[in-house]
Amino acid sequence: MKPPTFVIFVNDKELMHFSYTRYIENKIRESFGFRGTPLKFIIRERKEQG
């Protein structure tokens, strides 16, 4: 079974610190009860509009 996957769009991937990803993971677990379930996060840079 595949783990729940979340895509996070950011302006600059280099500025996305692992500790902030962990913070988001903990908040999702707290809000939706994913205790003991592996979560997958994909960090993507937002494409320039124009």
N, C-alpha and C positions, 0 to 999 in steps of 0.2 A: 504494500500500500504506500502511496506517495505521501510525503509530509505536506501539510498546508504550506503554500508558498505565497509570499507577499512581495510585491514589487514596489520599491521606494524610488521615486523620482527626485533627483537633486540637481542643483546647478553645476556642482563640481564634485565628482566622486572622491577626489583627493582630500576634500574637506570633511567627508563623512567618517568620523572617528568610530572605531569598533565599539567604544563604550556607549555611544549614542544608539548604535544598532542594538546593543544589549539592553539599554533602557527601553527602547520601543518593544523589544521582545518581551521583557518583563511586564510592561503595561498591557500588551495583548493577552498574555497568559492570565494576568489578573482580571481583565475584563471579560474574557471569553472562556476561561477555564481549560486552557490547553496544558494542564499539569501533566508532565511525563510524556508529552507528545513532542517529537522533534519538529521544529519550525525551520523553514528555509526562507532566506531573505535574498532578493536580487536587487542590487543597487544600480540604477541606471541614470545616466546623465540626461537631462532634459534637452531636447533638440532645440536649436535656435529657430525662432519663428521669423519669417520674413522672406 
